[in-house]
Each structure stands twice: as C-alpha cells, then as structure tokens.
Amino acid sequence: MIDIVMFLLLVVLIVSAFSLFIFNDLLYIVIIFGAYSMVMSLVWQQLNSPDLAITEAAIGIGLTVLMVTVVTKVGRRPQ
C-alpha cells in the first residue's frame, strides 16, 4: 500500500515540476510551486522523516506567501 502511495506522490511531483514550464501566468506557477512543496513534505513524511517534512512544509508555505505577494505587486504576466 505504501509503495502505491509513494508512486502516486512521485508522479504528482514529476507532473507538477514539468507543468511549471507550460504556464506563462506567474500566479499559476506560484500555486504549482506551493502544491509541489506540500507533496514533497508528504513524501518526506512517508519516508519517516518528520523533521524534514515539517521544515519543507513551513518553508514552502512561507515562500509561497512571499511569492504571491511579489506577483501581486509586480504583475501576473512576464514582459
């Protein structure tokens, strides 16, 4: 059961990493980055590393909030 969960989490990580290159909207990219960080923290939790999972979740949330703030100030579309 855990192997299936890890496989699905790793597939989501790969899909989200490659989907960053598809979108041009910076807000979408930031949201995908936040989802990537949360899935990565779940992967760390499945690998029995709760300290890394908590660190990944905290840093991911902090960076996502910071990047959303920057995107709202700068603009959503690159020039």
C-alpha positions as CSV (number, residue, x, y, z in Angstrom):
1,M,0.0,0.0,0.0
2,I,2.8,2.4,0.9
3,D,4.5,1.7,-2.4
4,I,1.4,2.7,-4.3
5,V,1.1,5.9,-2.3
6,M,4.8,6.8,-2.9
7,F,4.5,6.1,-6.6
8,L,1.5,8.4,-6.9
9,L,3.2,11.1,-4.9
10,L,6.3,10.9,-7.1
11,V,4.1,11.0,-10.2
12,V,2.4,14.2,-8.9
13,L,5.9,15.7,-8.2
14,I,7.1,15.0,-11.7
15,V,3.9,16.3,-13.3
16,S,4.0,19.5,-11.2
17,A,7.6,20.0,-12.0
18,F,7.1,19.8,-15.7
19,S,3.9,21.8,-15.6
20,L,5.9,24.8,-14.4
21,F,7.2,25.1,-18.0
22,I,3.8,25.1,-19.6
23,F,2.2,28.2,-17.9
24,N,3.0,31.8,-18.6
25,D,0.9,33.2,-15.7
26,L,3.2,33.8,-12.7
27,L,0.4,33.2,-10.2
28,Y,-0.3,29.8,-11.6
29,I,3.4,29.0,-11.3
30,V,3.5,30.0,-7.7
31,I,0.4,27.9,-6.9
32,I,2.0,24.9,-8.5
33,F,5.2,25.5,-6.5
34,G,3.1,25.5,-3.3
35,A,1.5,22.3,-4.3
36,Y,4.9,20.8,-5.1
37,S,6.2,21.8,-1.7
38,M,3.2,20.2,0.1
39,V,3.5,17.0,-1.9
40,M,7.2,16.9,-1.2
41,S,6.5,17.3,2.6
42,L,4.2,14.3,2.3
43,V,7.0,12.3,0.6
44,W,9.3,13.1,3.5
45,Q,6.6,12.0,5.9
46,Q,6.2,8.7,4.1
47,L,10.0,8.2,4.3
48,N,9.7,8.6,8.1
49,S,11.5,11.9,8.3
50,P,9.0,14.1,10.1
51,D,11.6,16.8,10.8
52,L,12.3,17.3,7.1
53,A,8.5,17.2,6.4
54,I,7.8,19.9,8.9
55,T,10.7,22.0,7.6
56,E,9.6,21.6,4.0
57,A,6.0,22.5,4.8
58,A,7.0,25.6,6.7
59,I,9.4,26.9,4.2
60,G,7.1,26.0,1.3
61,I,4.2,27.9,2.9
62,G,6.4,30.9,3.7
63,L,7.9,31.1,0.2
64,T,4.5,30.7,-1.4
65,V,3.1,33.5,0.6
66,L,6.1,35.7,-0.2
67,M,6.0,34.9,-3.9
68,V,2.2,35.5,-4.1
69,T,2.9,38.9,-2.5
70,V,5.6,39.7,-5.1
71,V,3.4,38.5,-8.0
72,T,0.6,40.8,-6.9
73,K,3.0,43.8,-6.7
74,V,4.8,43.0,-10.0
75,G,2.1,41.6,-12.2
76,R,1.0,38.2,-13.3
77,R,2.4,38.2,-16.9
78,P,6.1,38.4,-17.7
79,Q,7.0,41.1,-20.2
